[in-house]
Amino acid sequence: MNDNNVDLVLASASPRRKDLLAGLNIRFRIIPSDVDETVLNGETPQDNVRRLALAKARDVSPRTPGLWVLGADTIVVIDNRILGKPGDAEEAKTMLAMLAGKTHEVYSGYALVNSAFPDKEIIRNVVSQVFIRDLSPSEISDYVTTGEPMDKAGAYAIQGIGSGIVQRISGSYTNVVGLPLCEVARDLQELGIFDFLKANACNDC
């Protein structure tokens, strides 16, 4: 198993995850998963992202026999409440109002699955803390109007316009974007898919 004969499948349509993974200079292709992301009653943030990441990888794996599949999921947690992607503009405004002036947590889970090695599934989660500055109602409305919050957990994008509302973070930046790149890279290296010396970008490591 080496870089010349191993491919990786990303089970996500997220352009953020695609861009992050591309920085590792590995060969991969995208096959989006089709998984219900509804939070289960009583589910902890860690359990939620791990369950969904594994479900996404397993959903795609049968279509790519013998290849490693990477599934991932990201959520925002504030006051013990899990925030996924907003359903509409009003929900996005509500989420941003909840986050303003407070520290929240961002959880990302990821799973690596290969149908040829069912006993070697890798499942992990990473958490980062993010502090959002105080936001006025007009600032929230203006940001939501850009459309950027609509497909993002917690209704903001730290790598986009939303960087202007983030005052500080603690932990992995790429985790907040949607994929804890350093941790993923280490696991991919163990699998023979990645070489740190050939990476274009792995700033978390």
MIKE-709242 format. One record per atom (N, C-alpha, C): residue number from 1; residue in three letters; chain; atom name; x, z, y. Coordinates in steps of 0.02 Angstrom, whole numbers, always signed. Layout:
N
REC  num  residuo  cadena  atomo       X       Z       Y
REC  NUM      ala       A     CA       X       Z       Y
...
//
This chain:
205
REC  num  residuo  cadena  atomo       X       Z       Y
REC    1      met       A      N     +43      +0     -60
REC    1      met       A     CA      +0      +0      +0
REC    1      met       A      C     +44      +0     +62
REC    2      asn       A      N     +45     -55    +100
REC    2      asn       A     CA     +86     -59    +160
REC    2      asn       A      C     +51    -100    +214
REC    3      asp       A      N     +84    -106    +271
REC    3      asp       A     CA     +53    -140    +328
REC    3      asp       A      C     +39    -214    +315
REC    4      asn       A      N     +74    -244    +267
REC    4      asn       A     CA     +66    -315    +255
REC    4      asn       A      C      +4    -332    +214
REC    5      asn       A      N     -21    -285    +175
REC    5      asn       A     CA     -76    -302    +130
REC    5      asn       A      C    -135    -254    +136
REC    6      val       A      N    -136    -213    +188
REC    6      val       A     CA    -191    -166    +197
REC    6      val       A      C    -228    -181    +262
REC    7      asp       A      N    -292    -187    +257
REC    7      asp       A     CA    -335    -198    +315
REC    7      asp       A      C    -375    -135    +327
REC    8      leu       A      N    -404    -128    +385
REC    8      leu       A     CA    -447     -72    +402
REC    8      leu       A      C    -511     -99    +432
REC    9      val       A      N    -567     -68    +414
REC    9      val       A     CA    -632     -88    +441
REC    9      val       A      C    -658     -32    +486
REC   10      leu       A      N    -676     -49    +547
REC   10      leu       A     CA    -706      -1    +594
REC   10      leu       A      C    -781      -7    +589
REC   11      ala       A      N    -814     +47    +567
REC   11      ala       A     CA    -886     +46    +558
REC   11      ala       A      C    -921     +67    +622
REC   12      ser       A      N    -906     +33    +676
REC   12      ser       A     CA    -933     +50    +742
REC   12      ser       A      C    -933     -10    +788
REC   13      ala       A      N    -986     -17    +827
REC   13      ala       A     CA    -989     -71    +876
REC   13      ala       A      C    -964     -48    +944
REC   14      ser       A      N    -940     +15    +949
REC   14      ser       A     CA    -918     +43   +1013
REC   14      ser       A      C    -857      +6   +1040
REC   15      pro       A      N    -862     -23   +1100
REC   15      pro       A     CA    -803     -56   +1129
REC   15      pro       A      C    -748      -7   +1145
REC   16      arg       A      N    -766     +57   +1158
REC   16      arg       A     CA    -714    +107   +1172
REC   16      arg       A      C    -672    +120   +1109
REC   17      arg       A      N    -704    +128   +1052
REC   17      arg       A     CA    -667    +139    +990
REC   17      arg       A      C    -626     +77    +971
REC   18      lys       A      N    -653     +19    +982
REC   18      lys       A     CA    -616     -43    +969
REC   18      lys       A      C    -553     -45   +1010
REC   19      asp       A      N    -558     -30   +1075
REC   19      asp       A     CA    -500     -33   +1119
REC   19      asp       A      C    -447     +19   +1099
REC   20      leu       A      N    -470     +79   +1082
REC   20      leu       A     CA    -423    +132   +1062
REC   20      leu       A      C    -386    +112    +999
REC   21      leu       A      N    -423     +88    +950
REC   21      leu       A     CA    -392     +70    +886
REC   21      leu       A      C    -345     +11    +894
REC   22      ala       A      N    -361     -35    +939
REC   22      ala       A     CA    -318     -93    +951
REC   22      ala       A      C    -250     -71    +976
REC   23      gly       A      N    -247     -14   +1011
REC   23      gly       A     CA    -184     +11   +1037
REC   23      gly       A      C    -135     +32    +983
REC   24      leu       A      N    -160     +41    +922
REC   24      leu       A     CA    -116     +61    +867
REC   24      leu       A      C     -81      +1    +835
REC   25      asn       A      N    -100     -59    +857
REC   25      asn       A     CA     -67    -120    +832
REC   25      asn       A      C     -75    -127    +757
REC   26      ile       A      N    -135    -114    +733
REC   26      ile       A     CA    -149    -124    +662
REC   26      ile       A      C    -202    -178    +654
REC   27      arg       A      N    -205    -206    +595
REC   27      arg       A     CA    -253    -259    +581
REC   27      arg       A      C    -320    -227    +560
REC   28      phe       A      N    -372    -243    +597
REC   28      phe       A     CA    -438    -216    +579
REC   28      phe       A      C    -492    -264    +600
REC   29      arg       A      N    -549    -255    +569
REC   29      arg       A     CA    -608    -292    +590
REC   29      arg       A      C    -666    -244    +596
REC   30      ile       A      N    -719    -267    +630
REC   30      ile       A     CA    -776    -224    +645
REC   30      ile       A      C    -837    -244    +605
REC   31      ile       A      N    -866    -195    +571
REC   31      ile       A     CA    -930    -204    +537
REC   31      ile       A      C    -973    -143    +558
REC   32      pro       A      N   -1017    -150    +606
REC   32      pro       A     CA   -1056     -92    +629
REC   32      pro       A      C   -1100     -64    +574
REC   33      ser       A      N   -1105      +2    +573
REC   33      ser       A     CA   -1148     +36    +524
REC   33      ser       A      C   -1219     +39    +551
REC   34      asp       A      N   -1265     +54    +507
REC   34      asp       A     CA   -1335     +63    +526
REC   34      asp       A      C   -1358    +131    +499
REC   35      val       A      N   -1348    +183    +539
REC   35      val       A     CA   -1361    +251    +517
REC   35      val       A      C   -1405    +287    +568
REC   36      asp       A      N   -1454    +324    +545
REC   36      asp       A     CA   -1496    +365    +589
REC   36      asp       A      C   -1454    +423    +615
REC   37      glu       A      N   -1449    +429    +682
REC   37      glu       A     CA   -1407    +480    +712
REC   37      glu       A      C   -1446    +542    +734
REC   38      thr       A      N   -1505    +551    +708
REC   38      thr       A     CA   -1546    +609    +725
REC   38      thr       A      C   -1511    +673    +703
REC   39      val       A      N   -1510    +723    +748
REC   39      val       A     CA   -1480    +788    +731
REC   39      val       A      C   -1527    +826    +685
REC   40      leu       A      N   -1500    +854    +632
REC   40      leu       A     CA   -1540    +893    +585
REC   40      leu       A      C   -1551    +964    +611
REC   41      asn       A      N   -1608    +993    +595
REC   41      asn       A     CA   -1623   +1061    +615
REC   41      asn       A      C   -1570   +1109    +590
REC   42      gly       A      N   -1544   +1151    +635
REC   42      gly       A     CA   -1496   +1202    +616
REC   42      gly       A      C   -1425   +1175    +606
REC   43      glu       A      N   -1414   +1112    +620
REC   43      glu       A     CA   -1348   +1082    +610
REC   43      glu       A      C   -1300   +1101    +666
REC   44      thr       A      N   -1240   +1123    +648
REC   44      thr       A     CA   -1190   +1139    +698
REC   44      thr       A      C   -1159   +1074    +724
REC   45      pro       A      N   -1127   +1077    +782
REC   45      pro       A     CA   -1094   +1016    +808
REC   45      pro       A      C   -1043    +988    +759
REC   46      gln       A      N   -1002   +1032    +729
REC   46      gln       A     CA    -952   +1009    +682
REC   46      gln       A      C    -985    +974    +623
REC   47      asp       A      N   -1037   +1005    +595
REC   47      asp       A     CA   -1071    +975    +537
REC   47      asp       A      C   -1103    +909    +556
REC   48      asn       A      N   -1130    +905    +616
REC   48      asn       A     CA   -1164    +844    +638
REC   48      asn       A      C   -1117    +784    +641
REC   49      val       A      N   -1061    +792    +676
REC   49      val       A     CA   -1015    +735    +684
REC   49      val       A      C    -981    +717    +619
REC   50      arg       A      N    -967    +766    +577
REC   50      arg       A     CA    -936    +752    +513
REC   50      arg       A      C    -985    +715    +467
REC   51      arg       A      N   -1047    +738    +466
REC   51      arg       A     CA   -1098    +706    +423
REC   51      arg       A      C   -1109    +634    +444
REC   52      leu       A      N   -1116    +623    +510
REC   52      leu       A     CA   -1130    +555    +533
REC   52      leu       A      C   -1070    +509    +525
REC   53      ala       A      N   -1010    +534    +538
REC   53      ala       A     CA    -951    +492    +529
REC   53      ala       A      C    -945    +470    +456
REC   54      leu       A      N    -956    +517    +410
REC   54      leu       A     CA    -952    +501    +339
REC   54      leu       A      C   -1008    +452    +319
REC   55      ala       A      N   -1068    +464    +344
REC   55      ala       A     CA   -1124    +419    +328
REC   55      ala       A      C   -1110    +348    +352
REC   56      lys       A      N   -1081    +342    +411
REC   56      lys       A     CA   -1066    +275    +438
REC   56      lys       A      C   -1013    +240    +396
REC   57      ala       A      N    -961    +276    +377
REC   57      ala       A     CA    -909    +246    +335
REC   57      ala       A      C    -936    +226    +267
REC   58      arg       A      N    -977    +270    +238
REC   58      arg       A     CA   -1006    +255    +172
REC   58      arg       A      C   -1056    +198    +175
REC   59      asp       A      N   -1089    +191    +232
REC   59      asp       A     CA   -1137    +136    +240
REC   59      asp       A      C   -1103     +68    +236
REC   60      val       A      N   -1044     +64    +265
REC   60      val       A     CA   -1008      +0    +268
REC   60      val       A      C    -964     -12    +207
REC   61      ser       A      N    -938     +41    +177
REC   61      ser       A     CA    -889     +35    +123
REC   61      ser       A      C    -910     -10     +65
REC   62      pro       A      N    -972      -9     +42
REC   62      pro       A     CA    -991     -53     -14
REC   62      pro       A      C    -984    -127      +2
REC   63      arg       A      N    -984    -144     +67
REC   63      arg       A     CA    -977    -214     +87
REC   63      arg       A      C    -904    -235     +93
REC   64      thr       A      N    -858    -187     +87
REC   64      thr       A     CA    -787    -201     +95
REC   64      thr       A      C    -748    -169     +38
REC   65      pro       A      N    -760    -189     -24
REC   65      pro       A     CA    -728    -157     -81
REC   65      pro       A      C    -652    -158     -77
REC   66      gly       A      N    -622     -99     -89
REC   66      gly       A     CA    -550     -93     -89
REC   66      gly       A      C    -518     -84     -22
REC   67      leu       A      N    -557     -85     +32
REC   67      leu       A     CA    -529     -77     +99
REC   67      leu       A      C    -548      -9    +128
REC   68      trp       A      N    -505     +19    +169
REC   68      trp       A     CA    -521     +82    +202
REC   68      trp       A      C    -568     +68    +261
REC   69      val       A      N    -618    +110    +265
REC   69      val       A     CA    -669    +104    +318
REC   69      val       A      C    -667    +167    +361
REC   70      leu       A      N    -664    +157    +427
REC   70      leu       A     CA    -663    +213    +474
REC   70      leu       A      C    -731    +219    +508
REC   71      gly       A      N    -763    +276    +498
REC   71      gly       A     CA    -826    +291    +532
REC   71      gly       A      C    -814    +347    +582
REC   72      ala       A      N    -851    +347    +637
REC   72      ala       A     CA    -840    +399    +688
REC   72      ala       A      C    -905    +414    +725
REC   73      asp       A      N    -909    +475    +751
REC   73      asp       A     CA    -967    +494    +791
REC   73      asp       A      C    -945    +545    +844
REC   74      thr       A      N    -975    +541    +903
REC   74      thr       A     CA    -957    +585    +958
REC   74      thr       A      C   -1020    +614    +990
REC   75      ile       A      N   -1017    +679   +1005
REC   75      ile       A     CA   -1073    +712   +1039
REC   75      ile       A      C   -1045    +758   +1094
REC   76      val       A      N   -1088    +775   +1140
REC   76      val       A     CA   -1073    +823   +1193
REC   76      val       A      C   -1115    +886   +1180
REC   77      val       A      N   -1085    +944   +1190
REC   77      val       A     CA   -1120   +1007   +1178
REC   77      val       A      C   -1116   +1050   +1241
REC   78      ile       A      N   -1173   +1072   +1266
REC   78      ile       A     CA   -1176   +1116   +1324
REC   78      ile       A      C   -1226   +1171   +1310
REC   79      asp       A      N   -1204   +1233   +1319
REC   79      asp       A     CA   -1247   +1291   +1306
REC   79      asp       A      C   -1280   +1287   +1237
REC   80      asn       A      N   -1239   +1270   +1188
REC   80      asn       A     CA   -1261   +1265   +1117
REC   80      asn       A      C   -1313   +1210   +1105
REC   81      arg       A      N   -1320   +1165   +1151
REC   81      arg       A     CA   -1367   +1109   +1143
REC   81      arg       A      C   -1327   +1044   +1134
REC   82      ile       A      N   -1345   +1007   +1082
REC   82      ile       A     CA   -1311    +944   +1068
REC   82      ile       A      C   -1343    +887   +1109
REC   83      leu       A      N   -1300    +851   +1146
REC   83      leu       A     CA   -1322    +794   +1185
REC   83      leu       A      C   -1293    +730   +1155
REC   84      gly       A      N   -1337    +686   +1136
REC   84      gly       A     CA   -1315    +620   +1112
REC   84      gly       A      C   -1319    +571   +1169
REC   85      lys       A      N   -1338    +509   +1153
REC   85      lys       A     CA   -1346    +458   +1204
REC   85      lys       A      C   -1415    +464   +1236
REC   86      pro       A      N   -1419    +457   +1302
REC   86      pro       A     CA   -1485    +462   +1335
REC   86      pro       A      C   -1530    +404   +1315
REC   87      gly       A      N   -1594    +419   +1309
REC   87      gly       A     CA   -1642    +368   +1290
REC   87      gly       A      C   -1664    +324   +1349
REC   88      asp       A      N   -1659    +352   +1409
REC   88      asp       A     CA   -1678    +315   +1469
REC   88      asp       A      C   -1643    +346   +1530
REC   89      ala       A      N   -1655    +317   +1588
REC   89      ala       A     CA   -1621    +339   +1649
REC   89      ala       A      C   -1638    +411   +1667
REC   90      glu       A      N   -1700    +431   +1657
REC   90      glu       A     CA   -1720    +499   +1674
REC   90      glu       A      C   -1685    +550   +1629
REC   91      glu       A      N   -1679    +533   +1565
REC   91      glu       A     CA   -1643    +579   +1520
REC   91      glu       A      C   -1570    +582   +1538
REC   92      ala       A      N   -1541    +527   +1560
REC   92      ala       A     CA   -1472    +526   +1582
REC   92      ala       A      C   -1462    +572   +1642
REC   93      lys       A      N   -1508    +570   +1690
REC   93      lys       A     CA   -1505    +614   +1748
REC   93      lys       A      C   -1510    +687   +1727
REC   94      thr       A      N   -1554    +701   +1681
REC   94      thr       A     CA   -1563    +770   +1657
REC   94      thr       A      C   -1499    +795   +1625
REC   95      met       A      N   -1468    +753   +1584
REC   95      met       A     CA   -1405    +773   +1551
REC   95      met       A      C   -1351    +787   +1602
REC   96      leu       A      N   -1343    +743   +1650
REC   96      leu       A     CA   -1291    +752   +1700
REC   96      leu       A      C   -1302    +814   +1742
REC   97      ala       A      N   -1365    +829   +1757
REC   97      ala       A     CA   -1381    +890   +1795
REC   97      ala       A      C   -1362    +952   +1754
REC   98      met       A      N   -1371    +949   +1688
REC   98      met       A     CA   -1353   +1004   +1644
REC   98      met       A      C   -1277   +1015   +1643
REC   99      leu       A      N   -1240    +960   +1645
REC   99      leu       A     CA   -1167    +964   +1640
REC   99      leu       A      C   -1132    +981   +1706
REC  100      ala       A      N   -1164    +966   +1762
REC  100      ala       A     CA   -1133    +975   +1827
REC  100      ala       A      C   -1112   +1047   +1841
REC  101      gly       A      N   -1050   +1055   +1862
REC  101      gly       A     CA   -1024   +1121   +1880
REC  101      gly       A      C   -1009   +1166   +1821
REC  102      lys       A      N   -1006   +1138   +1761
REC  102      lys       A     CA    -995   +1178   +1701
REC  102      lys       A      C    -942   +1146   +1656
REC  103      thr       A      N    -919   +1187   +1609
REC  103      thr       A     CA    -875   +1162   +1556
REC  103      thr       A      C    -917   +1149   +1494
REC  104      his       A      N    -908   +1091   +1464
REC  104      his       A     CA    -942   +1076   +1401
REC  104      his       A      C    -891   +1054   +1349
REC  105      glu       A      N    -914   +1047   +1288
REC  105      glu       A     CA    -870   +1027   +1234
REC  105      glu       A      C    -889    +957   +1210
REC  106      val       A      N    -838    +919   +1191
REC  106      val       A     CA    -849    +854   +1161
REC  106      val       A      C    -822    +856   +1089
REC  107      tyr       A      N    -865    +843   +1042
REC  107      tyr       A     CA    -847    +841    +972
REC  107      tyr       A      C    -846    +769    +947
REC  108      ser       A      N    -792    +751    +914
REC  108      ser       A     CA    -790    +687    +879
REC  108      ser       A      C    -773    +701    +806
REC  109      gly       A      N    -810    +669    +762
REC  109      gly       A     CA    -794    +672    +691
REC  109      gly       A      C    -773    +602    +669
REC  110      tyr       A      N    -729    +599    +620
REC  110      tyr       A     CA    -712    +534    +591
REC  110      tyr       A      C    -702    +541    +516
REC  111      ala       A      N    -714    +486    +482
REC  111      ala       A     CA    -707    +485    +409
REC  111      ala       A      C    -673    +421    +388
REC  112      leu       A      N    -631    +426    +338
REC  112      leu       A     CA    -598    +368    +308
REC  112      leu       A      C    -620    +364    +235
REC  113      val       A      N    -649    +308    +217
REC  113      val       A     CA    -679    +300    +150
REC  113      val       A      C    -655    +234    +120
REC  114      asn       A      N    -639    +236     +56
REC  114      asn       A     CA    -620    +175     +19
REC  114      asn       A      C    -655    +177     -48
REC  115      ser       A      N    -695    +127     -63
REC  115      ser       A     CA    -733    +127    -125
REC  115      ser       A      C    -689    +128    -187
REC  116      ala       A      N    -625    +107    -179
REC  116      ala       A     CA    -579    +108    -235
REC  116      ala       A      C    -550    +178    -248
REC  117      phe       A      N    -558    +222    -199
REC  117      phe       A     CA    -532    +290    -205
REC  117      phe       A      C    -585    +341    -183
REC  118      pro       A      N    -640    +346    -220
REC  118      pro       A     CA    -695    +389    -199
REC  118      pro       A      C    -678    +463    -195
REC  119      asp       A      N    -624    +483    -228
REC  119      asp       A     CA    -604    +554    -226
REC  119      asp       A      C    -555    +568    -170
REC  120      lys       A      N    -541    +519    -128
REC  120      lys       A     CA    -491    +529     -75
REC  120      lys       A      C    -521    +519      -5
REC  121      glu       A      N    -584    +534      +2
REC  121      glu       A     CA    -616    +529     +68
REC  121      glu       A      C    -584    +580    +116
REC  122      ile       A      N    -574    +558    +178
REC  122      ile       A     CA    -546    +602    +230
REC  122      ile       A      C    -601    +612    +282
REC  123      ile       A      N    -615    +676    +298
REC  123      ile       A     CA    -666    +692    +348
REC  123      ile       A      C    -638    +746    +394
REC  124      arg       A      N    -637    +733    +459
REC  124      arg       A     CA    -611    +781    +507
REC  124      arg       A      C    -653    +782    +570
REC  125      asn       A      N    -644    +834    +609
REC  125      asn       A     CA    -675    +836    +676
REC  125      asn       A      C    -626    +867    +725
REC  126      val       A      N    -633    +846    +788
REC  126      val       A     CA    -590    +870    +842
REC  126      val       A      C    -635    +888    +900
REC  127      val       A      N    -615    +940    +938
REC  127      val       A     CA    -656    +961    +995
REC  127      val       A      C    -612    +966   +1057
REC  128      ser       A      N    -639    +944   +1114
REC  128      ser       A     CA    -606    +948   +1179
REC  128      ser       A      C    -654    +981   +1228
REC  129      gln       A      N    -626   +1011   +1280
REC  129      gln       A     CA    -667   +1042   +1333
REC  129      gln       A      C    -662    +999   +1396
REC  130      val       A      N    -718    +989   +1429
REC  130      val       A     CA    -721    +949   +1490
REC  130      val       A      C    -759    +986   +1544
REC  131      phe       A      N    -730    +989   +1604
REC  131      phe       A     CA    -765   +1020   +1660
REC  131      phe       A      C    -788    +966   +1708
REC  132      ile       A      N    -853    +964   +1720
REC  132      ile       A     CA    -882    +916   +1767
REC  132      ile       A      C    -892    +951   +1835
REC  133      arg       A      N    -871    +919   +1888
REC  133      arg       A     CA    -879    +949   +1954
REC  133      arg       A      C    -952    +953   +1974
REC  134      asp       A      N    -966    +990   +2027
REC  134      asp       A     CA   -1034    +994   +2053
REC  134      asp       A      C   -1057    +924   +2074
REC  135      leu       A      N   -1120    +908   +2059
REC  135      leu       A     CA   -1147    +843   +2077
REC  135      leu       A      C   -1213    +851   +2113
REC  136      ser       A      N   -1221    +814   +2167
REC  136      ser       A     CA   -1285    +815   +2203
REC  136      ser       A      C   -1334    +769   +2167
REC  137      pro       A      N   -1399    +779   +2178
REC  137      pro       A     CA   -1449    +734   +2147
REC  137      pro       A      C   -1437    +660   +2163
REC  138      ser       A      N   -1415    +647   +2224
REC  138      ser       A     CA   -1402    +577   +2243
REC  138      ser       A      C   -1342    +548   +2206
REC  139      glu       A      N   -1290    +589   +2196
REC  139      glu       A     CA   -1232    +567   +2158
REC  139      glu       A      C   -1252    +551   +2086
REC  140      ile       A      N   -1292    +594   +2057
REC  140      ile       A     CA   -1315    +583   +1989
REC  140      ile       A      C   -1356    +518   +1985
REC  141      ser       A      N   -1401    +510   +2032
REC  141      ser       A     CA   -1443    +450   +2033
REC  141      ser       A      C   -1402    +386   +2041
REC  142      asp       A      N   -1353    +389   +2087
REC  142      asp       A     CA   -1311    +331   +2099
REC  142      asp       A      C   -1270    +313   +2037
REC  143      tyr       A      N   -1245    +364   +2003
REC  143      tyr       A     CA   -1205    +351   +1942
REC  143      tyr       A      C   -1249    +320   +1887
REC  144      val       A      N   -1308    +348   +1878
REC  144      val       A     CA   -1353    +322   +1826
REC  144      val       A      C   -1372    +249   +1842
REC  145      thr       A      N   -1379    +234   +1906
REC  145      thr       A     CA   -1397    +166   +1927
REC  145      thr       A      C   -1345    +115   +1906
REC  146      thr       A      N   -1282    +136   +1898
REC  146      thr       A     CA   -1230     +89   +1876
REC  146      thr       A      C   -1241     +65   +1804
REC  147      gly       A      N   -1280    +103   +1766
REC  147      gly       A     CA   -1293     +85   +1697
REC  147      gly       A      C   -1242    +112   +1648
REC  148      glu       A      N   -1186    +137   +1673
REC  148      glu       A     CA   -1133    +160   +1629
REC  148      glu       A      C   -1154    +217   +1582
REC  149      pro       A      N   -1195    +264   +1605
REC  149      pro       A     CA   -1211    +321   +1562
REC  149      pro       A      C   -1254    +305   +1501
REC  150      met       A      N   -1285    +246   +1499
REC  150      met       A     CA   -1340    +236   +1452
REC  150      met       A      C   -1321    +232   +1379
REC  151      asp       A      N   -1260    +215   +1362
REC  151      asp       A     CA   -1241    +213   +1291
REC  151      asp       A      C   -1185    +262   +1276
REC  152      lys       A      N   -1182    +316   +1316
REC  152      lys       A     CA   -1129    +365   +1308
REC  152      lys       A      C   -1157    +434   +1291
REC  153      ala       A      N   -1126    +468   +1244
REC  153      ala       A     CA   -1146    +537   +1230
REC  153      ala       A      C   -1137    +579   +1292
REC  154      gly       A      N   -1188    +617   +1311
REC  154      gly       A     CA   -1184    +658   +1371
REC  154      gly       A      C   -1194    +620   +1436
REC  155      ala       A      N   -1204    +555   +1431
REC  155      ala       A     CA   -1220    +513   +1489
REC  155      ala       A      C   -1163    +504   +1539
REC  156      tyr       A      N   -1101    +504   +1515
REC  156      tyr       A     CA   -1045    +487   +1560
REC  156      tyr       A      C    -988    +456   +1519
REC  157      ala       A      N    -946    +419   +1553
REC  157      ala       A     CA    -888    +387   +1521
REC  157      ala       A      C    -825    +409   +1558
REC  158      ile       A      N    -784    +449   +1526
REC  158      ile       A     CA    -725    +476   +1559
REC  158      ile       A      C    -674    +421   +1574
REC  159      gln       A      N    -677    +366   +1537
REC  159      gln       A     CA    -630    +311   +1548
REC  159      gln       A      C    -655    +260   +1598
REC  160      gly       A      N    -715    +270   +1625
REC  160      gly       A     CA    -744    +223   +1672
REC  160      gly       A      C    -757    +254   +1740
REC  161      ile       A      N    -813    +234   +1770
REC  161      ile       A     CA    -832    +263   +1834
REC  161      ile       A      C    -839    +338   +1829
REC  162      gly       A      N    -860    +361   +1771
REC  162      gly       A     CA    -870    +432   +1759
REC  162      gly       A      C    -808    +475   +1767
REC  163      ser       A      N    -750    +444   +1769
REC  163      ser       A     CA    -689    +484   +1780
REC  163      ser       A      C    -692    +521   +1846
REC  164      gly       A      N    -731    +495   +1893
REC  164      gly       A     CA    -736    +526   +1958
REC  164      gly       A      C    -776    +590   +1959
REC  165      ile       A      N    -814    +604   +1906
REC  165      ile       A     CA    -852    +667   +1904
REC  165      ile       A      C    -818    +719   +1860
REC  166      val       A      N    -765    +699   +1826
REC  166      val       A     CA    -729    +746   +1782
REC  166      val       A      C    -673    +779   +1821
REC  167      gln       A      N    -675    +846   +1824
REC  167      gln       A     CA    -625    +883   +1862
REC  167      gln       A      C    -563    +898   +1819
REC  168      arg       A      N    -574    +915   +1756
REC  168      arg       A     CA    -517    +928   +1711
REC  168      arg       A      C    -541    +926   +1639
REC  169      ile       A      N    -492    +916   +1594
REC  169      ile       A     CA    -507    +919   +1522
REC  169      ile       A      C    -454    +961   +1488
REC  170      ser       A      N    -472    +989   +1431
REC  170      ser       A     CA    -425   +1026   +1389
REC  170      ser       A      C    -431    +998   +1318
REC  171      gly       A      N    -375    +974   +1292
REC  171      gly       A     CA    -377    +944   +1226
REC  171      gly       A      C    -367    +869   +1230
REC  172      ser       A      N    -386    +835   +1177
REC  172      ser       A     CA    -375    +764   +1170
REC  172      ser       A      C    -419    +722   +1217
REC  173      tyr       A      N    -386    +681   +1257
REC  173      tyr       A     CA    -423    +635   +1301
REC  173      tyr       A      C    -459    +582   +1261
REC  174      thr       A      N    -425    +553   +1212
REC  174      thr       A     CA    -456    +499   +1173
REC  174      thr       A      C    -515    +525   +1132
REC  175      asn       A      N    -514    +589   +1116
REC  175      asn       A     CA    -571    +619   +1082
REC  175      asn       A      C    -633    +615   +1127
REC  176      val       A      N    -623    +627   +1191
REC  176      val       A     CA    -679    +623   +1239
REC  176      val       A      C    -703    +551   +1246
REC  177      val       A      N    -658    +504   +1242
REC  177      val       A     CA    -677    +433   +1245
REC  177      val       A      C    -718    +413   +1184
REC  178      gly       A      N    -702    +443   +1126
REC  178      gly       A     CA    -742    +427   +1067
REC  178      gly       A      C    -705    +424   +1001
REC  179      leu       A      N    -638    +432   +1003
REC  179      leu       A     CA    -599    +430    +941
REC  179      leu       A      C    -534    +469    +951
REC  180      pro       A      N    -524    +525    +915
REC  180      pro       A     CA    -463    +565    +923
REC  180      pro       A      C    -404    +527    +893
REC  181      leu       A      N    -371    +487    +934
REC  181      leu       A     CA    -324    +437    +910
REC  181      leu       A      C    -264    +466    +874
REC  182      cys       A      N    -238    +522    +898
REC  182      cys       A     CA    -179    +550    +867
REC  182      cys       A      C    -194    +572    +795
REC  183      glu       A      N    -249    +606    +786
REC  183      glu       A     CA    -268    +630    +719
REC  183      glu       A      C    -283    +571    +672
REC  184      val       A      N    -318    +522    +698
REC  184      val       A     CA    -334    +463    +658
REC  184      val       A      C    -269    +427    +638
REC  185      ala       A      N    -223    +420    +686
REC  185      ala       A     CA    -160    +385    +673
REC  185      ala       A      C    -120    +420    +618
REC  186      arg       A      N    -120    +486    +619
REC  186      arg       A     CA     -83    +523    +567
REC  186      arg       A      C    -112    +510    +498
REC  187      asp       A      N    -178    +510    +494
REC  187      asp       A     CA    -209    +496    +429
REC  187      asp       A      C    -197    +425    +408
REC  188      leu       A      N    -199    +378    +454
REC  188      leu       A     CA    -186    +308    +437
REC  188      leu       A      C    -114    +298    +415
REC  189      gln       A      N     -69    +337    +445
REC  189      gln       A     CA      +1    +332    +423
REC  189      gln       A      C      +9    +358    +352
REC  190      glu       A      N     -27    +412    +335
REC  190      glu       A     CA     -24    +438    +267
REC  190      glu       A      C     -51    +387    +217
REC  191      leu       A      N     -98    +346    +239
REC  191      leu       A     CA    -127    +295    +195
REC  191      leu       A      C     -86    +231    +194
REC  192      gly       A      N     -34    +227    +235
REC  192      gly       A     CA      +9    +169    +237
REC  192      gly       A      C     -16    +113    +280
REC  193      ile       A      N     -66    +127    +322
REC  193      ile       A     CA     -97     +76    +364
REC  193      ile       A      C     -64     +71    +432
REC  194      phe       A      N     -31    +125    +454
REC  194      phe       A     CA      -7    +130    +522
REC  194      phe       A      C     +65    +154    +524
REC  195      asp       A      N    +102    +129    +573
REC  195      asp       A     CA    +171    +150    +584
REC  195      asp       A      C    +178    +169    +658
REC  196      phe       A      N    +194    +233    +672
REC  196      phe       A     CA    +200    +255    +741
REC  196      phe       A      C    +249    +213    +781
REC  197      leu       A      N    +300    +187    +749
REC  197      leu       A     CA    +351    +148    +784
REC  197      leu       A      C    +325     +81    +808
REC  198      lys       A      N    +268     +58    +779
REC  198      lys       A     CA    +240      -7    +798
REC  198      lys       A      C    +180      -1    +844
REC  199      ala       A      N    +163     +60    +863
REC  199      ala       A     CA    +103     +70    +904
REC  199      ala       A      C    +115     +49    +976
REC  200      asn       A      N     +65     +19   +1006
REC  200      asn       A     CA     +68      +2   +1077
REC  200      asn       A      C     +47     +60   +1120
REC  201      ala       A      N      +2    +102   +1093
REC  201      ala       A     CA     -24    +158   +1132
REC  201      ala       A      C     -48    +213   +1086
REC  202      cys       A      N     -20    +271   +1094
REC  202      cys       A     CA     -43    +330   +1057
REC  202      cys       A      C     -26    +391   +1099
REC  203      asn       A      N     -53    +393   +1159
REC  203      asn       A     CA     -32    +442   +1209
REC  203      asn       A      C     -49    +514   +1192
REC  204      asp       A      N     -98    +524   +1147
REC  204      asp       A     CA    -116    +592   +1128
REC  204      asp       A      C     -64    +623   +1082
REC  205      cys       A      N     -22    +583   +1051
REC  205      cys       A     CA     +22    +608    +998
REC  205      cys       A      C     +89    +632   +1025
//
